[in-house]
Amino acid sequence: MPAEETMTRPHFSVSLIAGLIGFIVIVLIGAACGNDDNVGDTSSPTDMGETPGDAPASSQYVTTGGNELPADPSGITLLTHDSFALSDETLATFTAQTGIEVTLLQAGDTGTMVSEAILTAGNPLGDVMFGVDNTFLARALNAELFEPYESPNLADVPDIFKLDPQNRVTPIDFGDVCINYWTDALPADPPTTLEDLTAPEFADQLVVQNPETSSPGLAFLLATIAGTDDWEQFWADLADNGVAVTAGWEDAYYGEFISGGGDRSMVVSYASSPPAEVIYASSPIDTPPTGVLLDSCFRQIEFAGVLSGTDHPAEAQALIDFMLTPTFQDDVPLNMFVFPVANTATLPQVFGEHAQIADDPLFVDPADIEAHRDEWTDRWVEIVLG
């Protein structure tokens, strides 16, 4: 999912697709990260249809799609967004396995990153791009930013995450943007549908982000377009019900929302925000203070791709392969607060216990997003901001 703000806590970033198959978490009994009161020491696979003994061998090591690496491989540059984060040892493992040094080039939020890549198409700033999601996917594909590459490790990824049949991009992680609520501060029982947010009992309780300036704000707008009968009337009703609007996620979550000292009990955030509340609580807690309105969730899937014009295609492909191995996949939850796509991945205990995944996340086709983004956001501004 796209970058947005730099925060003291990890960004709850995230990544679409209706009808996600059940994501059955067999919990990692610990990960060497975060609060020891919340995270333990051992692990077990995340099961998306395979048992641990059935894990394909391709997921256990770096492959290069049949292309041999040079005897003296070149270093490569990974172009990514500002919220990209991994443990130090993860990319060091890739270098130890392949001899390929990776330099990070962080280029702002996802929209800025894609725009920069389009401006330099054919003479790319890097060799691999990580972090384009389904809200910008059509723009990137239409600009022919990527060289097709089908990683052997895609065998470990459910088809539901594979949005590009030409394999110009490879799914790496996903997350759901949803309404979060502070359970003890709600003035009524938790909402169960999007329409509930317009009820009088929830007046002046919701804060959202501007979809023109915020990735989760855009995702929530798309959720309402897909999930209500009349999205324009829905937003008019929200405006009449006292919805607050901020420029970005941090201003909403740590400003208007109760988590940051505000007085609003509901906020657009992520399905992974509740486990983050547990991990980063000032005093140890066993239960998150927040819940998630699963009916409101829009799925964001993040992709990586080999940039067209790279001088190091074999090395770039090797990095794509590595991103689907357990070493990389297991590292993303507690660093970027998203879910791994590989069915061989493991999850931290705190994710297994407290993160929620929508069974039927809301869907807007990436091509429709690209075709109507400006029209939809302009209309939103007219309705909500006047």
C-alpha distance (Angstrom), angle and dihedral (degrees) to the residues before:
residue distance angle dihedral
M1 . . .
P2 3.47 . .
A3 3.73 129.6 .
E4 3.73 121.2 -112.2
E5 3.76 117.8 153.1
T6 3.78 137.7 11.7
M7 3.78 108.3 -121.3
T8 3.76 141.5 178.8
R9 3.78 88.7 -120.2
P10 3.81 121.8 50.6
H11 3.81 112.9 -82.1
F12 3.78 111.4 -99.5
S13 3.71 89.2 -131.5
V14 3.40 125.4 169.0
S15 4.27 153.9 161.2
L16 6.44 141.9 -130.2
I17 3.67 144.4 -103.5
A18 3.73 131.6 123.6
G19 3.75 120.5 -122.1
L20 3.80 100.4 24.6
I21 3.74 109.2 -166.0
G22 3.76 114.2 -113.8
F23 3.77 110.2 -73.6
I24 3.82 101.7 -148.2
V25 3.75 110.9 -165.3
I26 3.79 118.1 -148.4
V27 3.74 96.4 -169.9
L28 3.74 129.0 -119.5
I29 3.80 104.2 -127.4
G30 3.72 89.8 -140.7
A31 3.75 145.1 -22.5
A32 3.76 126.5 -148.8
C33 3.78 93.0 -114.5
G34 3.78 137.2 83.7
N35 3.79 128.6 7.6
D36 3.81 113.7 -4.8
D37 3.79 89.2 -144.3
N38 3.79 88.9 64.2
V39 3.79 104.9 31.7
G40 3.79 127.9 51.7
D41 3.79 138.6 -165.6
T42 3.80 113.9 -95.8
S43 3.78 136.7 56.6
S44 3.78 146.5 -151.7
P45 3.82 131.4 -167.9
T46 3.77 125.1 -85.1
D47 3.78 103.7 -119.6
M48 3.82 118.1 -138.2
G49 3.76 95.5 158.5
E50 3.81 104.3 -44.7
T51 3.75 133.0 84.4
P52 3.80 120.2 -130.5
G53 3.78 92.0 -102.5
D54 3.80 91.2 54.0
A55 3.79 95.7 57.4
P56 3.80 108.2 131.8
A57 3.75 114.2 -112.3
S58 3.81 89.5 -126.2
S59 3.79 90.2 72.2
Q60 3.77 93.3 59.8
Y61 3.78 99.6 65.8
V62 3.77 143.6 19.9
T63 3.79 115.7 -84.7
T64 3.78 129.3 -177.2
G65 3.77 101.5 -148.2
G66 3.78 92.5 -102.3
N67 3.81 92.6 -52.7
E68 3.78 111.7 121.2
L69 3.77 117.0 -132.0
P70 3.79 116.5 -122.5
A71 3.78 115.2 -97.5
D72 3.81 87.4 -113.7
P73 3.83 103.1 31.6
S74 3.77 120.2 -155.1
G75 3.77 125.3 -121.6
I76 3.78 116.2 -106.8
T77 3.80 137.5 -153.6
L78 3.80 122.3 -124.4
L79 3.80 111.0 -151.2
T80 3.79 109.5 -154.8
H81 3.79 145.5 146.3
D82 3.77 127.5 -85.0
S83 3.81 94.3 -100.6
F84 3.79 94.9 59.9
A85 3.80 108.9 123.9
L86 3.80 135.3 166.1
S87 3.77 136.7 163.2
D88 3.82 110.9 -89.1
E89 3.78 92.6 -116.2
T90 3.81 95.6 56.3
L91 3.80 99.5 73.5
A92 3.81 88.1 33.9
T93 3.81 87.1 61.0
F94 3.80 90.1 52.7
T95 3.79 90.4 51.4
A96 3.81 91.5 47.8
Q97 3.81 91.1 51.1
T98 3.80 97.5 44.9
G99 3.80 109.9 16.8
I100 3.82 88.5 -121.6
E101 3.79 116.5 134.7
V102 3.81 114.4 -149.8
T103 3.80 122.9 -149.3
L104 3.80 117.2 -163.7
L105 3.81 119.9 -137.1
Q106 3.80 110.3 -173.6
A107 3.80 112.0 -163.0
G108 3.80 107.3 -174.0
D109 3.77 123.9 -96.1
T110 3.79 123.7 -12.2
G111 3.79 95.3 -92.0
T112 3.79 91.9 50.6
M113 3.79 91.7 46.3
V114 3.82 92.2 52.2
S115 3.81 91.9 45.7
E116 3.81 91.3 51.4
A117 3.81 90.2 49.2
I118 3.81 91.3 51.0
L119 3.80 91.3 50.8
T120 3.82 89.9 53.3
A121 3.82 97.9 37.3
G122 3.80 111.6 152.6
N123 3.79 91.2 17.5
P124 3.79 97.8 54.5
L125 3.77 128.1 -163.7
G126 3.79 88.8 -133.6
D127 3.77 144.0 7.9
V128 3.81 99.9 -116.8
M129 3.79 130.1 27.6
F130 3.80 120.1 -151.1
G131 3.79 125.3 -173.1
V132 3.79 109.1 37.4
D133 3.79 105.3 138.9
N134 3.79 135.2 -165.1
T135 3.82 92.9 -86.8
F136 3.83 89.9 63.9
L137 3.81 99.5 23.8
A138 3.80 97.9 100.8
R139 3.80 91.2 49.7
A140 3.79 91.4 52.8
L141 3.80 94.2 45.1
N142 3.81 93.1 46.4
A143 3.80 88.3 54.0
E144 3.83 89.9 53.6
L145 3.78 92.2 -127.4
F146 3.81 96.2 155.0
E147 3.77 140.2 60.3
P148 3.82 114.0 -134.9
Y149 3.78 113.4 -104.4
E150 3.80 128.4 164.9
S151 3.77 109.2 -158.2
P152 3.81 115.7 -148.8
N153 3.79 86.2 -133.6
L154 3.80 90.1 67.5
A155 3.80 83.6 86.4
D156 3.81 85.3 77.7
V157 3.83 93.5 55.4
P158 3.83 123.7 83.8
D159 3.80 113.2 -117.9
I160 3.79 91.4 -120.7
F161 3.80 90.0 77.1
K162 3.81 95.1 50.1
L163 3.80 104.2 94.3
D164 3.82 98.2 162.0
P165 3.83 114.2 63.8
Q166 3.82 89.4 -167.1
N167 3.82 91.2 59.6
R168 3.77 93.6 -130.2
V169 3.80 85.7 141.3
T170 3.80 130.7 31.8
P171 3.83 122.5 -145.3
I172 3.80 112.5 -120.2
D173 3.82 109.2 165.5
F174 3.78 142.6 -9.1
G175 3.78 141.7 -157.3
D176 3.79 140.5 176.2
V177 3.81 125.6 -118.7
C178 3.80 106.7 -148.3
I179 3.78 144.6 152.9
N180 3.81 110.0 -83.9
Y181 3.79 121.7 -162.2
W182 3.80 134.4 -164.5
T183 3.78 99.5 -123.8
D184 3.81 100.1 -150.6
A185 3.81 93.7 46.1
L186 3.80 100.2 52.5
P187 3.79 112.4 115.2
A188 3.82 90.7 -143.8
D189 3.80 140.4 11.2
P190 3.82 111.9 -50.7
P191 3.81 115.2 -82.2
T192 3.79 115.7 -104.6
T193 3.83 100.9 -171.6
L194 3.78 136.4 36.1
E195 3.80 89.8 -112.9
D196 3.81 90.2 59.4
L197 3.80 88.3 69.1
T198 3.81 89.8 71.1
A199 3.84 93.7 54.8
P200 3.82 116.9 118.2
E201 3.81 92.3 -118.5
F202 3.81 88.7 64.9
A203 3.80 95.7 50.5
D204 3.83 112.6 142.9
Q205 3.83 91.3 3.1
L206 3.83 104.2 104.8
V207 3.80 129.0 76.7
V208 3.82 120.9 -172.9
Q209 3.80 135.4 176.6
N210 3.78 126.8 -111.5
P211 3.83 107.6 -100.5
E212 3.80 90.5 -145.1
T213 3.80 91.9 62.4
S214 3.80 106.2 22.2
S215 3.80 134.4 63.7
P216 3.84 95.4 -149.2
G217 3.80 88.2 43.0
L218 3.79 90.2 57.4
A219 3.80 91.4 44.1
F220 3.80 91.4 53.7
L221 3.80 91.3 48.3
L222 3.81 88.0 53.2
A223 3.81 89.3 48.4
T224 3.80 90.1 56.8
I225 3.80 92.2 46.3
A226 3.80 90.0 53.8
G227 3.79 98.1 34.0
T228 3.81 106.9 45.2
D229 3.81 132.7 60.7
D230 3.82 92.5 -128.1
W231 3.77 113.3 16.2
E232 3.79 94.4 -174.9
Q233 3.81 92.4 54.9
F234 3.80 89.5 44.6
W235 3.80 91.1 57.4
A236 3.79 91.7 44.6
D237 3.80 87.9 54.4
L238 3.82 91.1 47.4
A239 3.80 90.3 51.3
D240 3.80 90.3 50.6
N241 3.82 87.8 49.5
G242 3.79 92.5 58.5
V243 3.81 103.5 -101.0
A244 3.81 112.8 179.5
V245 3.82 122.0 -140.8
T246 3.81 128.7 -153.1
A247 3.80 131.3 -177.7
G248 3.80 95.0 -118.6
W249 3.79 148.1 5.8
E250 3.79 97.1 -95.0
D251 3.81 93.6 52.9
A252 3.79 88.9 51.4
Y253 3.82 101.2 42.1
Y254 3.79 98.9 37.2
G255 3.79 96.5 29.0
E256 3.80 117.1 36.1
F257 3.82 97.3 16.1
I258 3.81 121.0 82.1
S259 3.83 92.0 -115.3
G260 3.80 89.0 71.9
G261 3.78 98.0 38.0
G262 3.80 98.7 -86.1
D263 3.78 126.7 127.4
R264 3.81 102.2 -121.7
S265 3.80 116.7 105.1
M266 3.84 97.9 -160.3
V267 3.80 131.7 53.1
V268 3.80 140.2 167.5
S269 3.81 104.7 -108.1
Y270 3.79 138.0 123.1
A271 3.78 138.1 -63.3
S272 3.81 86.3 -121.0
S273 3.81 93.3 58.5
P274 3.85 95.1 90.1
P275 3.83 94.3 60.4
A276 3.79 88.7 46.0
E277 3.79 88.9 55.1
V278 3.82 87.9 55.2
I279 3.79 95.0 46.0
Y280 3.79 95.7 46.9
A281 3.79 99.6 36.6
S282 3.81 112.0 135.3
S283 3.81 88.2 -128.8
P284 3.83 123.4 28.3
I285 3.81 113.8 -87.9
D286 3.80 132.0 179.4
T287 3.81 98.6 -156.2
P288 3.80 126.6 46.4
P289 3.80 115.8 -120.0
T290 3.80 90.2 -137.3
G291 3.79 136.0 69.9
V292 3.82 134.6 -164.8
L293 3.81 131.3 -122.4
L294 3.81 97.5 -137.9
D295 3.81 92.6 -170.5
S296 3.82 87.9 67.7
C297 3.81 99.4 52.9
F298 3.78 123.2 127.0
R299 3.78 115.1 -170.7
Q300 3.79 121.3 -130.2
I301 3.82 118.0 -166.0
E302 3.79 119.0 -166.4
F303 3.79 120.3 -146.9
A304 3.79 138.8 -167.5
G305 3.78 127.3 -152.4
V306 3.80 143.5 177.6
L307 3.80 106.7 -105.2
S308 3.79 115.6 -123.9
G309 3.78 112.0 -110.6
T310 3.79 96.5 30.5
D311 3.78 114.2 151.2
H312 3.81 90.1 -147.8
P313 3.81 108.6 53.2
A314 3.82 96.6 154.0
E315 3.79 92.5 51.3
A316 3.82 90.7 45.5
Q317 3.80 91.2 51.4
A318 3.78 90.2 50.0
L319 3.80 89.5 56.9
I320 3.81 91.2 50.4
D321 3.82 88.6 52.0
F322 3.80 90.6 49.4
M323 3.79 92.2 52.6
L324 3.81 88.6 64.8
T325 3.81 95.7 49.8
P326 3.81 121.9 98.9
T327 3.81 90.7 -109.2
F328 3.80 91.3 65.2
Q329 3.80 99.7 28.0
D330 3.80 94.5 51.8
D331 3.81 90.6 51.7
V332 3.80 99.9 56.7
P333 3.85 102.7 71.9
L334 3.79 98.7 65.5
N335 3.79 94.4 34.7
M336 3.81 103.4 43.8
F337 3.82 99.5 13.4
V338 3.79 93.8 -126.2
F339 3.79 132.4 117.3
P340 3.82 124.4 -103.9
V341 3.80 116.4 -118.6
A342 3.83 98.2 -148.0
N343 3.79 115.9 97.8
T344 3.81 88.9 -141.2
A345 3.81 93.4 61.2
T346 3.79 126.8 109.8
L347 3.78 129.0 -138.0
P348 3.79 130.9 -146.3
Q349 3.77 115.7 -106.3
V350 3.79 91.8 -114.4
F351 3.82 90.2 57.6
G352 3.77 92.5 48.2
E353 3.78 91.6 50.8
H354 3.80 102.3 39.7
A355 3.81 113.0 17.6
Q356 3.79 116.8 93.3
I357 3.80 127.4 -153.6
A358 3.79 122.0 -159.5
D359 3.80 113.0 -120.3
D360 3.81 90.9 -150.0
P361 3.82 109.4 23.6
L362 3.77 118.4 -169.1
F363 3.81 117.6 -95.5
V364 3.78 137.1 -152.5
D365 3.78 117.6 173.0
P366 3.83 111.1 -111.8
A367 3.82 90.2 -128.5
D368 3.81 90.5 55.2
I369 3.80 90.4 48.9
E370 3.79 90.9 53.7
A371 3.81 93.0 45.2
H372 3.81 96.7 47.8
R373 3.82 106.4 24.7
D374 3.81 96.0 107.0
E375 3.79 93.5 40.7
W376 3.82 92.1 50.9
T377 3.79 96.1 45.1
D378 3.82 92.6 45.9
R379 3.78 90.1 52.1
W380 3.82 90.4 47.2
V381 3.79 90.0 54.5
E382 3.82 90.8 51.4
I383 3.80 92.5 50.7
V384 3.79 101.9 40.0
L385 3.79 106.3 26.3
G386 3.79 98.5 29.5
